[in-house]
Amino acid sequence: MIREAIKDLIKWKDKDPRKPLIIRGARQVGKTWIMNEFGKTNYEKIAYINFDNNERMKSLFSGSLDIPRLITALQIESSVTIEANNTLIIFDEVQEVPLALTSLKYFCENAPQYHIVAAGSLIGIALHAGTSFPVGKVDFLNLYPLNFQEFLNATGNENLSNLLAAKDFDLITSFKGRYIDLLRQYYYIGGMPEAVSSFIKTQDYANVRDVHKSLLIAYEQDFSKHAPIEAVPRIRMLWASIPAQLARENRKFVYGLMRQGARAKEYELASQWLLDCGLIYKVCRITKPDMPLTAYQDFNSFKLFALDVGLLSAMSGLDIKSLLEGNKVFEEFKGSLTEQYVLQQLIGNKDVVPFYWSAEKSDGEIDFVFQSGMDIVPLEVKAAENLQAKSLKSYCLRYKPKHAIRTSMSDYRKEERLTNLPLYAVNMILNILN
């Protein structure tokens, strides 16, 4: 598979000065694979250290964090002679030895010549818990499931992917049938690397769904194994409620949907734990679309999305027949799969931080709002070709944005201020704004 994050890793390698890099992401999004693939293609040697159940490493990092001492031990552990200029040092599942995270500070300050990449499925938990290393001594890279363009590349449709990148929408429209068929597949398969790999090898949707179920079971096992005991029941309830929450008309998260009388305070730890694990995405409401958007967040109103559209379809019990019934899959659960899909494409773009907007005293709502340079861009999501967009029209009359985007099953069309962007091209959203 070709992952776009490889380009970010190459940029990190070439930085001067360069800090140790931490890759954050949920279990099974491909962190171990991408570190090793990056090492194979850009270094002569890889010193790979897995910290999971590794008592030797726990003992090593509980002692002196003197760099020469650490390098000597890492060479013995990995059976690789570490040379600063040609060796990639990989710390995998590094959250299992918090002092190894602390050591990255000393590598940054005293031995920046070493190339170190660290990752772990629960690294967000370790960082949130206050693992000791100063901010500013490491760089971060977030890894997500494959976006739709990466899915096209992985499934042998590089030409269609390249066509999107070229923004030749006349030619793109000529092949829209192919794009829609592949998008339908993506809604069901999603972007988890193991699910995509299973489909490529077997072309069997039942095998793909088995992969999804295994991943969901593994996540639930993590709840019991790693989360605070008192929070586990609420984590399970919140996680299981995601499909029902997104199937609501306005998607706003409602605690009472999990349990009558439930209150926000009871579920703060549960939601933060899932966020730190990378298993859910949180999109907050803004009261006013003005710069900077973060200053206008309403922290009491938000939507919670799943990690991946394929996993959401599995959690929702989406039947394979939906793929065969025209474009029905795009409208399933009141379009919640489509909104999940769009959010997933946005969140994977490090230059986009999505929010949503709704009016105080009406039902008008814009699905996503984000900053692009000095502009605030509203994005309305339509699951079908029905382009009645009263909320977007009202928003534009009120705030007069420079750009407004509606994404739907309709073809690309650019008007004075409004651009209709096909759902299969939503990953190119920043390209059409620039």
PEPELIN-V294811 format. One record per residue. RES is the residue in one letter. PSI is psi in degrees with one decimal (none if undefined). BURIAL is # if it has 9 or more other C-alpha atoms within 8 Angstrom, else .. D_CENTER is the distance of its C-alpha to the mean C-alpha in Angstrom with 1 decimal. Layout:
res = [RES & RES]
psi = [PSI & PSI]
burial = [BURIAL & BURIAL]
d_center = [D_CENTER & D_CENTER]
This chain:
res = [M & I & R & E & A & I & K & D & L & I & K & W & K & D & K & D & P & R & K & P & L & I & I & R & G & A & R & Q & V & G & K & T & W & I & M & N & E & F & G & K & T & N & Y & E & K & I & A & Y & I & N & F & D & N & N & E & R & M & K & S & L & F & S & G & S & L & D & I & P & R & L & I & T & A & L & Q & I & E & S & S & V & T & I & E & A & N & N & T & L & I & I & F & D & E & V & Q & E & V & P & L & A & L & T & S & L & K & Y & F & C & E & N & A & P & Q & Y & H & I & V & A & A & G & S & L & I & G & I & A & L & H & A & G & T & S & F & P & V & G & K & V & D & F & L & N & L & Y & P & L & N & F & Q & E & F & L & N & A & T & G & N & E & N & L & S & N & L & L & A & A & K & D & F & D & L & I & T & S & F & K & G & R & Y & I & D & L & L & R & Q & Y & Y & Y & I & G & G & M & P & E & A & V & S & S & F & I & K & T & Q & D & Y & A & N & V & R & D & V & H & K & S & L & L & I & A & Y & E & Q & D & F & S & K & H & A & P & I & E & A & V & P & R & I & R & M & L & W & A & S & I & P & A & Q & L & A & R & E & N & R & K & F & V & Y & G & L & M & R & Q & G & A & R & A & K & E & Y & E & L & A & S & Q & W & L & L & D & C & G & L & I & Y & K & V & C & R & I & T & K & P & D & M & P & L & T & A & Y & Q & D & F & N & S & F & K & L & F & A & L & D & V & G & L & L & S & A & M & S & G & L & D & I & K & S & L & L & E & G & N & K & V & F & E & E & F & K & G & S & L & T & E & Q & Y & V & L & Q & Q & L & I & G & N & K & D & V & V & P & F & Y & W & S & A & E & K & S & D & G & E & I & D & F & V & F & Q & S & G & M & D & I & V & P & L & E & V & K & A & A & E & N & L & Q & A & K & S & L & K & S & Y & C & L & R & Y & K & P & K & H & A & I & R & T & S & M & S & D & Y & R & K & E & E & R & L & T & N & L & P & L & Y & A & V & N & M & I & L & N & I & L & N]
psi = [145.4 & 115.7 & 135.6 & -25.1 & -20.0 & -37.8 & -39.1 & -36.9 & -38.4 & -41.2 & -41.2 & -43.8 & -36.8 & -2.3 & 148.4 & 112.4 & 159.8 & 133.3 & 160.0 & 148.0 & 133.6 & 124.3 & 122.1 & 143.1 & 159.2 & 165.6 & 135.1 & 25.0 & -1.1 & 23.1 & -48.5 & -44.0 & -47.2 & -33.5 & -45.3 & -38.8 & -42.3 & -42.3 & -43.3 & -37.4 & -9.1 & -1.5 & 159.0 & -33.2 & 153.4 & 125.6 & 96.8 & 125.0 & 122.5 & 120.9 & -5.4 & 122.1 & 36.9 & 93.9 & -30.9 & -42.1 & -34.5 & -41.7 & -42.7 & -50.9 & -7.5 & -9.3 & -151.4 & 139.6 & 30.1 & 128.6 & -49.7 & -38.7 & -45.0 & -43.9 & -42.5 & -46.0 & -38.3 & -33.9 & -42.1 & -44.6 & -41.0 & -10.3 & 33.8 & 133.6 & 114.9 & 119.4 & 129.1 & -35.5 & -12.9 & 13.8 & 129.1 & 122.7 & 123.2 & 122.7 & 106.4 & 145.3 & 43.9 & -19.5 & -16.1 & -19.0 & 83.5 & -32.1 & -19.9 & -35.7 & -41.7 & -36.9 & -22.9 & -28.3 & -43.2 & -31.4 & -40.5 & -44.8 & -38.9 & -16.3 & 59.5 & -8.6 & -18.7 & 139.7 & 109.0 & 126.5 & 131.0 & 149.7 & 163.5 & 143.9 & -32.2 & 27.5 & -29.7 & -33.7 & -44.8 & -43.1 & -41.8 & -27.4 & -4.8 & 25.9 & 135.3 & 98.1 & 139.6 & 141.4 & 139.6 & -7.2 & -5.0 & 157.8 & 159.0 & 147.3 & 124.0 & 133.3 & 132.2 & 172.6 & 162.6 & 132.8 & 178.1 & -36.2 & -39.8 & -36.4 & -42.3 & -46.4 & -42.6 & -31.1 & 16.9 & 20.5 & 45.5 & -35.1 & -39.0 & -36.7 & -45.7 & -33.6 & -40.2 & -44.9 & -30.0 & -13.8 & 29.8 & 83.1 & -22.0 & -45.4 & -37.7 & -44.8 & -32.4 & -28.0 & 20.9 & -30.4 & -42.4 & -44.3 & -43.7 & -39.9 & -43.5 & -34.9 & -38.5 & -42.9 & -43.4 & -37.9 & -36.5 & -44.0 & -40.5 & -161.8 & 10.0 & 126.1 & -40.5 & -37.8 & -43.0 & -44.1 & -41.4 & -42.4 & -41.5 & -41.5 & -38.8 & -20.2 & 28.7 & 113.3 & -28.8 & -39.5 & -39.5 & -44.3 & -32.9 & -38.6 & -46.3 & -45.9 & -39.3 & -41.1 & -43.1 & -38.0 & -41.4 & -40.0 & -43.2 & -33.1 & -35.9 & -36.1 & -49.9 & -34.7 & -37.3 & -25.0 & 155.7 & 134.4 & -41.4 & -19.6 & -14.8 & -48.4 & -40.5 & -35.0 & -45.2 & -43.6 & -44.2 & -45.8 & -45.2 & -20.9 & -9.8 & -49.9 & -43.0 & -38.2 & -43.5 & -20.1 & -7.7 & 158.9 & -42.4 & 3.4 & -11.2 & 134.2 & 130.0 & 116.3 & -34.6 & -14.7 & -24.5 & -42.3 & 132.8 & 127.8 & 2.8 & 142.9 & 155.8 & -43.4 & -32.2 & -23.8 & 8.7 & -46.6 & -40.5 & -47.3 & -38.4 & -37.6 & -45.0 & -36.3 & -44.7 & -30.2 & -12.7 & 15.1 & -18.6 & 157.4 & 140.9 & 127.5 & 113.0 & 151.7 & 146.9 & 144.3 & -21.2 & 130.7 & 78.1 & 164.2 & 139.2 & 150.5 & -33.2 & -24.2 & -13.0 & 24.1 & 139.7 & 100.0 & -12.4 & -9.2 & 120.9 & 165.8 & 144.5 & 127.9 & 159.7 & 170.9 & -36.1 & 142.6 & -34.7 & -42.0 & -38.3 & -39.8 & -34.3 & -44.1 & -31.2 & -8.5 & 29.1 & 127.2 & 147.1 & -26.4 & -24.5 & -29.2 & -22.0 & -5.2 & 65.7 & -130.4 & 21.8 & -35.0 & -32.0 & -21.4 & 2.0 & 144.7 & 46.3 & 35.4 & 11.6 & -33.4 & -37.7 & -41.9 & -38.6 & -45.0 & -47.9 & -44.8 & -41.3 & -37.5 & -36.6 & -45.8 & -26.3 & -9.2 & 112.2 & -11.9 & 1.4 & 125.0 & 104.6 & 142.9 & -178.3 & 159.0 & 140.6 & 147.8 & 154.8 & -41.9 & 32.3 & 174.8 & 10.3 & 133.6 & 141.0 & 125.4 & -44.6 & 144.6 & 134.7 & 160.7 & 138.5 & 102.2 & -123.6 & 10.7 & 148.5 & 120.5 & 119.5 & 141.2 & 114.9 & 135.5 & 124.6 & 128.7 & -15.2 & -156.6 & 1.2 & 108.9 & 18.6 & 117.3 & 69.7 & -40.9 & -44.0 & -39.7 & -44.5 & -42.8 & -46.2 & -37.9 & -34.1 & -43.3 & -12.3 & 59.5 & 150.9 & -38.8 & 140.3 & 139.4 & 135.6 & 127.2 & 133.6 & -172.1 & -4.5 & 165.1 & 164.6 & 133.1 & 129.9 & 121.4 & -165.1 & -52.9 & -11.7 & 130.2 & 127.5 & 118.4 & 123.0 & 145.6 & -37.5 & -9.5 & 10.1 & -24.0 & -15.5 & 18.3 & -40.6 & -31.1 & -34.8 & -15.7 & -26.5 & none]
burial = [. & . & . & . & . & # & . & . & # & # & . & . & . & . & . & . & . & # & # & # & # & # & # & # & # & # & # & # & # & # & # & . & . & # & # & # & . & # & # & # & . & . & # & . & # & # & # & # & # & # & # & . & . & . & . & . & # & # & . & # & # & . & . & . & # & . & # & . & # & # & # & . & # & # & # & . & . & # & . & # & . & # & . & . & . & . & # & # & # & # & # & # & # & # & # & . & # & # & # & # & # & # & # & # & # & # & # & # & . & . & # & # & . & # & # & # & # & # & # & # & # & # & # & # & # & # & . & . & . & . & # & . & # & . & . & . & # & # & # & . & . & . & # & # & # & # & # & # & # & # & # & # & # & # & . & . & # & # & . & # & # & . & # & # & . & . & . & . & . & . & . & # & # & . & . & . & . & . & # & # & . & # & # & # & # & # & # & # & # & # & # & # & # & . & # & # & . & # & # & . & . & . & . & . & # & . & # & # & # & . & # & # & # & . & # & # & . & . & # & # & . & # & # & # & . & . & # & . & . & . & # & # & . & # & # & # & # & # & . & . & # & # & # & . & # & # & # & # & . & . & # & # & # & . & # & # & . & # & . & . & . & # & . & . & . & . & # & . & . & # & # & . & # & # & # & # & # & # & # & # & # & # & # & # & # & # & # & . & # & . & # & . & # & . & . & # & # & # & . & . & # & # & # & # & # & # & # & # & # & # & # & # & # & # & # & . & . & # & . & . & . & # & # & . & . & . & # & # & # & # & # & # & . & . & # & # & # & # & # & # & # & # & # & # & # & # & # & # & . & . & . & # & # & # & # & # & # & # & # & . & . & . & . & # & # & # & # & # & # & # & # & # & . & . & # & # & # & # & # & # & # & # & # & # & . & . & . & . & . & . & # & # & . & # & # & # & . & . & . & . & # & . & # & # & # & # & # & # & # & # & # & # & . & . & . & . & # & # & # & # & # & # & # & # & # & # & # & # & # & . & . & . & . & .]
d_center = [17.0 & 16.4 & 13.0 & 12.7 & 11.8 & 15.4 & 16.8 & 15.2 & 16.8 & 20.1 & 20.1 & 19.8 & 22.6 & 24.8 & 24.4 & 27.7 & 27.6 & 24.6 & 23.1 & 21.5 & 17.8 & 15.3 & 12.1 & 9.7 & 7.4 & 8.4 & 11.5 & 11.9 & 8.8 & 11.6 & 12.2 & 16.0 & 16.4 & 15.0 & 17.1 & 20.1 & 19.8 & 19.6 & 22.6 & 24.6 & 24.4 & 24.9 & 27.1 & 30.3 & 29.4 & 26.6 & 27.4 & 24.9 & 25.1 & 23.6 & 24.1 & 23.7 & 27.2 & 28.7 & 31.7 & 32.9 & 29.9 & 30.2 & 33.9 & 33.3 & 30.9 & 33.1 & 35.9 & 36.3 & 33.2 & 35.6 & 33.8 & 36.6 & 36.8 & 33.0 & 33.1 & 36.2 & 34.5 & 31.3 & 33.5 & 35.4 & 32.3 & 30.6 & 34.0 & 33.1 & 35.1 & 32.7 & 33.6 & 31.7 & 31.7 & 30.6 & 28.7 & 25.0 & 24.8 & 21.8 & 21.3 & 19.3 & 18.7 & 20.2 & 19.6 & 22.5 & 24.8 & 24.0 & 26.9 & 25.3 & 22.6 & 25.6 & 27.2 & 24.7 & 26.5 & 29.7 & 28.3 & 27.1 & 30.5 & 33.0 & 31.6 & 29.1 & 30.4 & 28.3 & 25.0 & 22.7 & 19.1 & 17.9 & 15.1 & 14.9 & 13.1 & 14.5 & 14.8 & 13.4 & 16.3 & 18.7 & 17.9 & 18.2 & 21.4 & 22.9 & 23.1 & 25.5 & 24.6 & 24.9 & 22.3 & 22.9 & 23.7 & 20.3 & 17.5 & 13.8 & 11.1 & 7.4 & 6.3 & 3.6 & 6.0 & 8.5 & 8.7 & 12.3 & 14.0 & 13.1 & 14.1 & 17.3 & 18.0 & 17.5 & 19.9 & 22.6 & 22.1 & 21.9 & 24.5 & 22.7 & 19.6 & 22.1 & 23.8 & 20.8 & 20.5 & 24.3 & 24.1 & 27.3 & 26.8 & 30.4 & 29.6 & 26.1 & 27.9 & 30.4 & 27.7 & 25.8 & 27.0 & 25.3 & 22.0 & 22.3 & 23.2 & 20.2 & 17.9 & 19.7 & 18.9 & 15.2 & 15.3 & 17.0 & 15.5 & 11.8 & 9.8 & 10.3 & 12.7 & 15.5 & 15.7 & 15.7 & 18.3 & 20.3 & 20.6 & 21.6 & 24.2 & 25.7 & 24.9 & 25.1 & 22.9 & 24.5 & 23.3 & 19.7 & 20.1 & 21.6 & 18.6 & 16.5 & 19.2 & 19.4 & 15.8 & 16.3 & 19.6 & 18.2 & 15.8 & 18.9 & 21.0 & 18.7 & 19.6 & 23.2 & 23.2 & 21.2 & 21.1 & 24.3 & 26.7 & 27.5 & 23.9 & 23.2 & 24.9 & 23.0 & 19.6 & 20.6 & 21.8 & 18.9 & 16.5 & 19.0 & 19.5 & 16.1 & 17.5 & 20.7 & 19.2 & 17.3 & 20.6 & 22.5 & 23.8 & 22.0 & 19.0 & 19.9 & 19.4 & 22.9 & 23.8 & 27.0 & 25.3 & 24.7 & 28.2 & 31.0 & 31.5 & 28.2 & 27.5 & 24.5 & 25.9 & 26.0 & 22.3 & 21.1 & 20.7 & 19.1 & 16.3 & 15.9 & 15.8 & 13.0 & 11.0 & 12.1 & 11.2 & 7.4 & 8.8 & 8.7 & 7.7 & 11.1 & 12.6 & 16.1 & 19.2 & 21.2 & 25.0 & 25.7 & 23.9 & 25.2 & 24.3 & 22.5 & 20.3 & 19.5 & 23.3 & 23.4 & 20.9 & 22.3 & 20.8 & 22.7 & 21.0 & 17.4 & 15.2 & 12.9 & 10.4 & 9.4 & 6.4 & 7.7 & 10.7 & 12.8 & 12.7 & 13.5 & 16.3 & 17.5 & 17.6 & 19.4 & 21.9 & 21.5 & 24.4 & 24.5 & 27.3 & 24.9 & 24.0 & 27.7 & 28.6 & 28.0 & 25.1 & 25.2 & 21.7 & 20.3 & 22.4 & 21.8 & 21.6 & 22.6 & 19.8 & 17.0 & 15.3 & 15.6 & 14.1 & 11.1 & 10.9 & 11.5 & 9.0 & 6.2 & 8.2 & 8.7 & 5.6 & 5.2 & 8.8 & 9.8 & 12.9 & 11.7 & 11.5 & 12.2 & 15.0 & 17.5 & 21.3 & 24.1 & 27.8 & 29.7 & 32.5 & 31.4 & 28.8 & 27.5 & 23.7 & 21.2 & 17.9 & 15.9 & 17.4 & 16.2 & 18.2 & 19.0 & 21.6 & 24.3 & 23.5 & 21.9 & 20.5 & 20.6 & 18.7 & 20.2 & 18.7 & 21.5 & 21.1 & 24.5 & 27.0 & 28.5 & 28.1 & 29.8 & 27.8 & 30.0 & 27.4 & 26.2 & 29.9 & 30.8 & 28.0 & 29.2 & 32.8 & 32.1 & 29.8 & 30.6 & 27.3 & 27.7 & 25.0 & 23.9 & 21.7 & 21.9 & 19.8 & 21.6 & 23.3 & 26.0 & 26.6 & 25.8 & 28.3 & 28.7 & 31.1 & 32.3 & 29.3 & 27.2 & 25.2 & 24.3 & 21.4 & 21.0 & 17.9 & 17.7 & 17.7 & 15.2 & 13.0 & 16.2 & 16.5 & 17.1 & 19.5 & 21.7 & 21.9 & 23.2]
